[in-house]
Amino acid sequence: MSIVLVNTIISSIMQIFLFSLVTLIWWLATARKKELFFSWVGLKKDKT
């Protein structure tokens, strides 16, 4: 594997982690007592 590919993969993983962390912190600060995290981000079980 080339160094560019490894750097791209590491960068992608870091960006996903950072986005998830910011989302989690925002939920903790604003909606924690009102709604569960997965429901808040739109991941809900289908009722069928």
ROGU-277253 format. One record per residue: residue in three letters; x, y, z of N, C-alpha, C, O in turn. Coordinates in steps of 0.05 Angstrom, whole numbers, padded with zeros to 5 digits, always signed. Example, Ala and Ser with C-alpha at 12.3 -4.5 7.8 and 13.67 -1.06 7.14 Angstrom:
// residues 2
PT | ala | +00264 | -00114 | +00156 | +00246 | -00090 | +00156 | +00264 | -00066 | +00156 | +00285 | -00066 | +00169
PT | ser | +00257 | -00045 | +00142 | +00273 | -00021 | +00143 | +00258 | +00001 | +00157 | +00268 | +00023 | +00161
This chain:
// residues 48
PT | met | +00017 | -00024 | +00000 | +00000 | +00000 | +00000 | +00018 | +00025 | +00000 | +00039 | +00025 | +00013
PT | ser | +00009 | +00044 | -00014 | +00025 | +00068 | -00015 | +00019 | +00086 | +00009 | -00002 | +00083 | +00022
PT | ile | +00037 | +00103 | +00015 | +00034 | +00121 | +00038 | +00010 | +00140 | +00035 | -00004 | +00146 | +00054
PT | val | +00004 | +00148 | +00010 | -00019 | +00165 | +00005 | -00045 | +00151 | +00013 | -00063 | +00163 | +00025
PT | leu | -00048 | +00126 | +00006 | -00072 | +00110 | +00013 | -00075 | +00108 | +00043 | -00097 | +00111 | +00054
PT | val | -00053 | +00101 | +00056 | -00054 | +00098 | +00086 | -00062 | +00125 | +00099 | -00078 | +00125 | +00117
PT | asn | -00050 | +00147 | +00089 | -00057 | +00173 | +00100 | -00086 | +00180 | +00095 | -00099 | +00192 | +00112
PT | thr | -00097 | +00173 | +00072 | -00125 | +00178 | +00066 | -00143 | +00162 | +00084 | -00163 | +00172 | +00094
PT | ile | -00137 | +00137 | +00089 | -00153 | +00120 | +00106 | -00152 | +00131 | +00135 | -00173 | +00132 | +00147
PT | ile | -00129 | +00138 | +00145 | -00127 | +00148 | +00172 | -00142 | +00175 | +00174 | -00156 | +00180 | +00194
PT | ser | -00140 | +00192 | +00154 | -00154 | +00217 | +00154 | -00184 | +00213 | +00154 | -00198 | +00227 | +00169
PT | ser | -00194 | +00194 | +00139 | -00222 | +00188 | +00138 | -00232 | +00179 | +00165 | -00254 | +00188 | +00174
PT | ile | -00218 | +00161 | +00177 | -00226 | +00150 | +00204 | -00226 | +00173 | +00224 | -00244 | +00174 | +00241
PT | met | -00206 | +00190 | +00224 | -00205 | +00213 | +00243 | -00229 | +00232 | +00238 | -00240 | +00242 | +00258
PT | gln | -00236 | +00237 | +00214 | -00258 | +00255 | +00208 | -00285 | +00243 | +00217 | -00302 | +00257 | +00228
PT | ile | -00289 | +00217 | +00213 | -00313 | +00204 | +00223 | -00314 | +00205 | +00253 | -00335 | +00211 | +00265
PT | phe | -00292 | +00200 | +00267 | -00291 | +00201 | +00296 | -00297 | +00229 | +00306 | -00313 | +00232 | +00325
PT | leu | -00285 | +00249 | +00294 | -00290 | +00277 | +00302 | -00319 | +00285 | +00298 | -00331 | +00298 | +00316
PT | phe | -00331 | +00278 | +00275 | -00359 | +00284 | +00270 | -00376 | +00270 | +00291 | -00395 | +00283 | +00301
PT | ser | -00371 | +00245 | +00297 | -00387 | +00231 | +00317 | -00384 | +00243 | +00345 | -00403 | +00245 | +00360
PT | leu | -00360 | +00251 | +00352 | -00355 | +00263 | +00378 | -00370 | +00290 | +00381 | -00382 | +00295 | +00402
PT | val | -00369 | +00306 | +00360 | -00383 | +00332 | +00361 | -00413 | +00327 | +00364 | -00426 | +00341 | +00379
PT | thr | -00424 | +00308 | +00349 | -00452 | +00301 | +00351 | -00459 | +00292 | +00379 | -00480 | +00300 | +00390
PT | leu | -00443 | +00275 | +00391 | -00448 | +00265 | +00418 | -00448 | +00287 | +00438 | -00465 | +00288 | +00456
PT | ile | -00428 | +00305 | +00436 | -00426 | +00327 | +00455 | -00451 | +00345 | +00452 | -00461 | +00355 | +00473
PT | trp | -00459 | +00350 | +00428 | -00483 | +00367 | +00424 | -00508 | +00354 | +00436 | -00524 | +00368 | +00449
PT | trp | -00511 | +00328 | +00432 | -00533 | +00314 | +00444 | -00532 | +00315 | +00475 | -00552 | +00320 | +00488
PT | leu | -00508 | +00311 | +00486 | -00505 | +00313 | +00515 | -00513 | +00340 | +00526 | -00525 | +00342 | +00547
PT | ala | -00507 | +00361 | +00511 | -00512 | +00388 | +00520 | -00541 | +00397 | +00516 | -00551 | +00414 | +00531
PT | thr | -00555 | +00386 | +00497 | -00581 | +00397 | +00490 | -00604 | +00377 | +00494 | -00625 | +00386 | +00504
PT | ala | -00602 | +00352 | +00487 | -00626 | +00335 | +00485 | -00624 | +00310 | +00502 | -00640 | +00292 | +00499
PT | arg | -00604 | +00308 | +00520 | -00599 | +00283 | +00534 | -00623 | +00274 | +00551 | -00630 | +00250 | +00551
PT | lys | -00637 | +00292 | +00564 | -00659 | +00284 | +00581 | -00685 | +00280 | +00566 | -00704 | +00269 | +00577
PT | lys | -00686 | +00289 | +00541 | -00711 | +00288 | +00526 | -00713 | +00263 | +00508 | -00735 | +00252 | +00505
PT | glu | -00691 | +00254 | +00498 | -00692 | +00233 | +00477 | -00666 | +00216 | +00478 | -00644 | +00227 | +00484
PT | leu | -00668 | +00191 | +00471 | -00644 | +00174 | +00470 | -00627 | +00182 | +00446 | -00637 | +00193 | +00426
PT | phe | -00601 | +00177 | +00448 | -00582 | +00187 | +00427 | -00589 | +00176 | +00400 | -00590 | +00191 | +00380
PT | phe | -00592 | +00150 | +00398 | -00597 | +00138 | +00371 | -00623 | +00147 | +00359 | -00625 | +00151 | +00335
PT | ser | -00643 | +00151 | +00376 | -00668 | +00162 | +00366 | -00664 | +00191 | +00358 | -00676 | +00200 | +00338
PT | trp | -00648 | +00206 | +00372 | -00643 | +00234 | +00366 | -00629 | +00238 | +00339 | -00634 | +00257 | +00324
PT | val | -00611 | +00219 | +00332 | -00597 | +00221 | +00307 | -00612 | +00208 | +00284 | -00603 | +00208 | +00261
PT | gly | -00635 | +00197 | +00290 | -00653 | +00186 | +00269 | -00652 | +00156 | +00265 | -00663 | +00146 | +00246
PT | leu | -00638 | +00142 | +00283 | -00637 | +00113 | +00281 | -00659 | +00101 | +00299 | -00655 | +00099 | +00324
PT | lys | -00681 | +00093 | +00287 | -00704 | +00083 | +00303 | -00712 | +00056 | +00292 | -00709 | +00051 | +00268
PT | lys | -00722 | +00039 | +00309 | -00732 | +00013 | +00301 | -00758 | +00017 | +00285 | -00775 | +00035 | +00292
PT | asp | -00762 | +00001 | +00265 | -00787 | +00001 | +00250 | -00808 | -00012 | +00267 | -00803 | -00032 | +00280
PT | lys | -00832 | -00001 | +00267 | -00854 | -00011 | +00284 | -00869 | -00034 | +00272 | -00889 | -00043 | +00283
PT | thr | -00860 | -00044 | +00249 | -00875 | -00067 | +00237 | -00863 | -00093 | +00246 | -00872 | -00114 | +00237
